[in-house]
């Protein structure tokens, strides 16, 4: 944890208090929320790490929740109070979080998260939705994230309704070692098994693994420099509209700002068991992430 101008950045905590409860319930749609006791139990057993950034008066500015796999980290939730978005606390929290986890887990290949796909195959996006999703991708890329594989067909079971949720997997690399297709397949399979209780015979899993194997890009995590945000890191703000995106508390923010800021992982996965998957929210469902 570091302190900057009376702000305590990315402080590890074990207690879910009222400030967290207020931000969590306003930042994420009900379908993306897990029971508080379930989250607390995961924290108590060290299966979920809860970090928070607090202000001078102890007020909660931003929080994140992530879980640790044997050699990588998965971001489940991140949310920033939209009333504080001008302070850039989401970005500061994310940078501090990445530094902490990287130092504490030298054997990890990186931190992974999910965001809504910027180029879904099965749904047609409105111009606003395209802009929101692209800005969200730009936000993480400016913090150093890469796509795991541009050619991957990755989706997760819908939390509500029917159909699968098309996502992009991003990661913050912790070292300079390139991940080959075999390593990427291993990580994706472990994400499905560990956080969604799915195995390689499930259709969406086999589709994702096959698309990695057949990806034509030799460096499939690379992509052209994104110009969509005009060179400015977008301010992510929580979505208080109930559209499966991470949010903060209700504030005078535009719907576009709201939808971009709260995201971490569309259905953010939490560590589960073969009997009980523990999904978490993604930046719209990492973890994808309400950062600013």
N, C-alpha and C positions, 0 to 999 in steps of 0.2 A: 504494500500500500504506500502511496506517495501523497504528499501534501503540497498543494499549489494554491496560493492566494486564498487561504482559509477554506479550501475545498479538499476533502480527503478522497483521493482517487482510488477506486477499485479495491475497497476494503473487504477482506474475507469476513463473512458473517455466518452465524448459525441460527439466527432468530428471524422469523418472518413476523414483522410487526405491523401495526396499523398503516403506516406510511406505505409499506410494500403492498399491503392488501388493497389499498385505495388505487395505487398505480396499476397493479396487476389486473384487477377486475375492470378497470376502465380502459386499459391498453389492449386487452385481448378479448375477442368475442367469446361468448360462453362456450361455444363448441371447441375452442382452442385451449380452454382452461382445464387444469387438473385440480382435484380436490386439494385444499391447502394441507390437510393432514398427510396426504400421500407425498407431497413435495417435502414436507418437514421430515417425514420418515426417511426419505432418500438423503436429505441433508445430514440427518443424525447418523446415518450409516455410511457416510462418506461416498455415496454413489452419485451425489449431485453437489456441485460447488456453487455457492451463492455469493456473489460479489456485489457491492454497492458503492456508489459515489454519493457523498453527502456534503451539504453546504455548511456554512458557518454556524447556523443554528441547529445543525443536525438533521435538516430536512433532506429527504431522499430526492436526488436529482436523476439518478440512473441506476439500473440494476441489470445483472446478467445471471443466467444459470447455465451451467455446462456440466457435462459428464465426461469421464475419462475412460477410454478404451485402452488396451494394453500398449499401443504405440501411437495413438492419436487422441485428440480432444474433439468433442462434438458440442457445438454451441446450441443450446436449446431455446433460451429466451433472452432477449435484451429489450429493454424499454426505457425511454427517456421521458421525463415530465415535459410535455409540450410547452408549458409556461416558461421553461428554462432553455428552450431550444437555441436562443441566440448566444448562449454561452459555449456551444460546441461540446457539451459534456458527453454526448454519445461517442463522438470521435475520440475524445481524451480517454474515456473509460475503455474503449476498445483497444487503443494503443497500449494502455497500461495492462490490460488483461492479457493481451498477446505476449507482452514482455514477461509478465509474471509466470504464465503457464510454460512458456518456452524455457525460462531459467529453471523452473522447478521440475521439468520433465525433459531432460536433455536427450532422451532416447526417442522422443516423439517426432514423427515426420511433419506434423502440423496441426492446425485447428481447422475443423471442417464445419460447414453450415449449409443450409438449404435456403434458396429463395425461389419465388415464383418464376417459372420459365419466362425468359424474354422472347422466346420463339416457340410457343406451344404448337404441337401438331394437330390437336383435336378441338381447339376452340379459337374463335376469331376475336381478337382484342380490339377494343375501341382505341382511338388515338390517345385518350387520357390514360388508359390502362397501359398502353405501350410506353408512354412517357414515364409513368410511375415506376414500372418495372425496370426500365433502362436506367433511370436515375438511381434506383436502389443498387443496381449492379455497379454503377459508376462510383457510388459511395464506398462500397467495399473494395473496389479495385484501387481507389485512391489511398486506401489504408494498406494496400499491399496484397490483396486477395487475388487469386487466379481461379479460373474455371478448372475443375478437375479434368473435364474432357468435353470439348465443344461438340463432339459428335455423339455424345451419350444420350440415349432415350431413358430418362430417369423419371420415375413417378412413384407416388406412395398411395396407399388406399385412402379414399376420401373419408374424412372424419364424420361427415354428415352427407346425406343425399347419396347419389350414385355416381359412378365414374371415378377414375383415378385423378390424382392431383399431380400435374406435370410441374417438375421443379428443375432447377439447376443446382448442382453441387459446387460450392466454392471452397477454397482452402487457403489458409495463410501458411506458407511453407516455413518450417523451422530450421531448415538447412538448405544447402545448395544442391543436394542430391536430386537428380531428376527421377520422377516416378514413371516407370515403364507401364505398358498396358496391363501386364500381369499383376503388378503391384496395385494399380488402380482398381482392377477387378477384385482383388483381395479386400481392399478397404471398403469398396461399395457393398460387397457381400456381407462384411462384418457389420456395416451400418444397418442393413436390412435385418440381419439376424439378431443383433444386439438390441436395436431400438424399435423394430417393428415386428419381431418374432416371425419373420418370413424366411424361407430357405431358397436354395437355388432352383428348386422345381416350380416355384411360383412364377406365373407368367410375367409379371412386371419385373421380377428379379432377373429371370433368364433373358428378358429383352434388354435390360440395362447392361448386363454382362456381355451379351453378344454385340451390342452396339459399341462398347469400348474396344472389343477385340477387332472389330471391323473398321474402326475409325481411320479415315485416310490421312489425318493430319499427323505428321511425324512429331510435332510438338503441339499436341491438341489442347494444351492449356493456354497457349498463346493466342492473342487476338489483336487486331488493330487498336491503336490508342483510341479510346472512346472520347468523342467530341460532344456527346449529347448534353453534357452539363455545362458547356461553355467554359471549361477549364476550372470551374468552381466545384468544390465538394458540396453535394446537395445536403441540405439540412433535413435530416429524417425526423419526422414527427409522428407521434402515435396516432393511430387511426381510431377515432371515437365514433365511427359510423357503423361499427359492427360488420365490417367487411373482411373478416379473417386476416387482419393485419395487426401488428403490434402497435399499441398506442400508449399515450400517457393520459393524464387527466384531461377532461374536456377544457378547451380553451378557444380563443378566437383565432383558430387556424383554418386555412382553406382546406377543402377536402383533398386537394392534391398534396398539400404539405402533410396532412394527416396520414395519408396512405403510404407516403414514401418513408416517413420517419420511423414508423414502428414496424420493424421487421427483423426477424432473426432466423427463423426457420419456420416455414409454413405450418407444419404440424409439430413443431419441435419435438423430436424424440427424446425420451428419457430412458434411462436404463431399465429394462424389464426382464421378464423371465419367459420361459416357453409357455407358461400358463397365463401370464399377464403382461402384455406390452405396456410400456409406460410412455406414451407419446407426449411430446411437449410441443409448444407452438413454434412455428418457423417465423422467420421475419415476416412471414405472412401466414405461415401455418405453423437454424440454425437457429445453430443454431443457430433461420435463419435468422427479426432484429429491429428493435426500436432505437436506433442510434441517431445522434445528431452531432 
